Amino acid sequence: MTRSKTGNMKSMLPMNPALNILAVSGSLRKGSSTTLLLQALQHLAPENLQLEIWENLDTLPHFNPDLDREGEMNVQAVQDWREKVQKADGVLICTPEYAAGLPGSFKNALDWLVGSGDMADKPVAAVAASPYPTSAEHAHTSLMLTLGMLEARVPAENQLKIGLLSKKLNAQAEITDPELNTELQRVLSALQQTILQAQPV
Ligand SMILES: Cc1cc2nc3c(=O)[nH]c(=O)nc-3n(C[C@H](O)[C@H](O)[C@H](O)COP(=O)(O)O)c2cc1C
């Protein structure tokens, strides 16, 4: 290794590049609390985790296997979604619960990834949140079943169910509940670990 004039070898070491995290909200709503939660996570994330919030959920067509034959996919929105997932070091999902399950439009987005295999082995953090005390249990269960089918890497430390979200997050995307703050930092750190463990040495 070359030494700098000051003899500081540390300054000669290459910096670890920031990890690129695709942050996906399961809600289409303009005033979505789940998207606000992703913004709060953007503020909480350490410098080396760059969260990009994906905003094109509503551009995807209804999943139809007829459009998804090998080598024939020419729907631009689907290609873009798959490429975003493929290029991300990790994916951070925050979803609400609707009618005791995942929002249909978000499940639709996940369905488009079944045939492409872009989620296979992808480090993922899965957060389900509800304004009610029930903690979006059903959405979480459904999400985990689908992520299992997609063969994503979602260890238990990367998962979180949140109840009473509206009492723990303000309109400025600040977490007002210290316990939730700690849990979200734990999820971010666990996602980072999953990515580092998945990368070849
Ligand atoms: C039709 C409908 C069904 C809902 N079903 C559930 C449900 O089963 N469980 C739950 O926890 N919340 C349920 N909710 C509440 C939503 O999850 C809540 O409004 C949430 O804030 C929506 O997410 P968003 O703020 O990110 O858009 C439902 C809301 C609506 C309008």
The ligand as an SDF file (V2000), in Angstrom:
LIG
                    3D

 31 33  0  0  0  0  0  0  0  0999 V2000
  -61.6240    0.0110    2.5910 C   0  0  0  0  0  0  0  0  0  0  0  0
  -60.6200    0.0340    3.7060 C   0  0  0  0  0  0  0  0  0  0  0  0
  -60.2580   -1.1360    4.3100 C   0  0  0  0  0  0  0  0  0  0  0  0
  -59.3230   -1.1420    5.3620 C   0  0  0  0  0  0  0  0  0  0  0  0
  -58.9800   -2.3080    5.9540 N   0  0  0  0  0  0  0  0  0  0  0  0
  -58.0800   -2.3200    6.9680 C   0  0  0  0  0  0  0  0  0  0  0  0
  -57.7000   -3.5340    7.6030 C   0  0  0  0  0  0  0  0  0  0  0  0
  -58.1740   -4.6090    7.2770 O   0  0  0  0  0  0  0  0  0  0  0  0
  -56.7730   -3.4730    8.5910 N   0  0  0  0  0  0  0  0  0  0  0  0
  -56.1970   -2.2900    9.0020 C   0  0  0  0  0  0  0  0  0  0  0  0
  -55.3670   -2.3120    9.8970 O   0  0  0  0  0  0  0  0  0  0  0  0
  -56.5340   -1.1270    8.3910 N   0  0  0  0  0  0  0  0  0  0  0  0
  -57.4560   -1.1110    7.4090 C   0  0  0  0  0  0  0  0  0  0  0  0
  -57.8000    0.0610    6.8030 N   0  0  0  0  0  0  0  0  0  0  0  0
  -57.1550    1.3020    7.2390 C   0  0  0  0  0  0  0  0  0  0  0  0
  -55.9850    1.6640    6.3220 C   0  0  0  0  0  0  0  0  0  0  0  0
  -54.9910    0.6860    6.3770 O   0  0  0  0  0  0  0  0  0  0  0  0
  -55.4580    3.0140    6.7870 C   0  0  0  0  0  0  0  0  0  0  0  0
  -56.3860    3.9940    6.3580 O   0  0  0  0  0  0  0  0  0  0  0  0
  -54.0670    3.3300    6.3320 C   0  0  0  0  0  0  0  0  0  0  0  0
  -53.6840    4.5640    6.8800 O   0  0  0  0  0  0  0  0  0  0  0  0
  -53.9360    3.3800    4.8270 C   0  0  0  0  0  0  0  0  0  0  0  0
  -52.5890    3.5170    4.5120 O   0  0  0  0  0  0  0  0  0  0  0  0
  -51.9750    4.8870    3.9460 P   0  0  0  0  0  0  0  0  0  0  0  0
  -52.2060    5.9500    4.9820 O   0  0  0  0  0  0  0  0  0  0  0  0
  -50.5280    4.5870    3.7870 O   0  0  0  0  0  0  0  0  0  0  0  0
  -52.6490    5.1880    2.6570 O   0  0  0  0  0  0  0  0  0  0  0  0
  -58.7420    0.0760    5.7720 C   0  0  0  0  0  0  0  0  0  0  0  0
  -59.1230    1.2720    5.1480 C   0  0  0  0  0  0  0  0  0  0  0  0
  -60.0500    1.2610    4.1310 C   0  0  0  0  0  0  0  0  0  0  0  0
  -60.4440    2.5600    3.4640 C   0  0  0  0  0  0  0  0  0  0  0  0
  1  2  1  0
  2  3  1  0
  2 30  2  0
  3  4  2  0
  4  5  1  0
  4 28  1  0
  5  6  2  0
  6  7  1  0
  6 13  1  0
  7  8  2  0
  7  9  1  0
  9 10  1  0
 10 11  2  0
 10 12  1  0
 12 13  2  0
 13 14  1  0
 14 15  1  0
 14 28  1  0
 15 16  1  0
 16 17  1  0
 16 18  1  0
 18 19  1  0
 18 20  1  0
 20 21  1  0
 20 22  1  0
 22 23  1  0
 23 24  1  0
 24 25  2  0
 24 26  1  0
 24 27  1  0
 28 29  2  0
 29 30  1  0
 30 31  1  0
M  END
$$$$
